[in-house]
């Protein structure tokens, strides 16, 4: 059985299959490693040495904040809670907001100090408050990195100070940036702060993109002598969201320019659209010998369109199902597929699965459907 999907469905099909390699790569990017991804689907739009291990500098603190926001979501930590500044925090190297040993500071204040100033003293204070020591907190950071699939990342500290074996990659940091945006939407304003004031001193965010482009929503910049200037930049234009990672730029200006070029490329060359949510029926197909006469088929995960601009009108799609479909049916069982072509050439297939279980009917229902099958073939 071949069923033509509605026109709306054609938009989504392109999202899954058209290769970003068909689009010319961005030019003029001078950083040692970089990547641009679609936030929603996770598709990589372009990259250069994305797995090159480099020192992440204070981009490390994105993982620090990711772990802490997870604690907040689980109610293990509160934004309005006050925590004590340990001696180790006041003695920490790197950027600081001059916390005093023994004073108590709110968690949300410390998070702002980390994201705007890359403050090592604020970082060590929160790591110690939650896990007892920075070393114990770093173990959690590495567990979370492994869980997210950051295969080329290892953290040796929570602050981002240069240390042997403390490395990450552009691709891994894009994974982390997407996770922050996806899992903690209520806290996105933390990453877009331009300035922060504590004890009469005002600190300004080094992420110049926040001033250059009003669509930029974060996330963080960093630098150290070993790896140069780096950034994980996120932006939203309309319903489109992109994440760009730049590592190893030679200057602040180059970092800013490279990240902006990548974001512009991601928005100008591609469209991303959510068409079907997970477990939303794409089609209802006839079923034999079951307790129901039909079964809904669709996708197990949200199905997003990621399409090079201008190619949509040339995409054709068909829904193909096996025939006949006979109970029992198990949720997640493959029943059909979405078949795609571009200019008459095959692009590939995407499986369609049953969205619910259907048990076998009783003896009378099975008998009646046996007759139906004789005439429907």
Buried (B, 14 or more C-beta within 10 A) or exposed (E): EEEEBEEEBBBBBBBBBBEBEEBEBBEEBBBBBBBBBBBBBBBBBBBBBBEBBBBBBBBBBBBBBBBBBBBBEEEEBEBEEEBEBBEBBBEBEBBBBEBEEEEEBBBBBBBBBBBBBBBBBBBBBBBBBBBEEBEEBBEBBBEBBEEBEBEBBBBBBBBBBBEEEBBBBBBBBBBBBBBBBEEBEEBBEBBBBEEBEBEEEEBBBBBBBBEEBEBBBBBBBBBBEEBBBBBBBBBBBEEBBBBBBBBBBEEBEBBBBBBBBBBBBBBEBBBBBBBBEEBEBBBEBBBBBBBBBBBBBBBEEBBBBBBBEEBBEEBBBBBBBEEBBBBEBEEEBEBBBBBBBBEEEEBEBBBBBBBBBBEBBEEEBBEEBEEBEEEEE
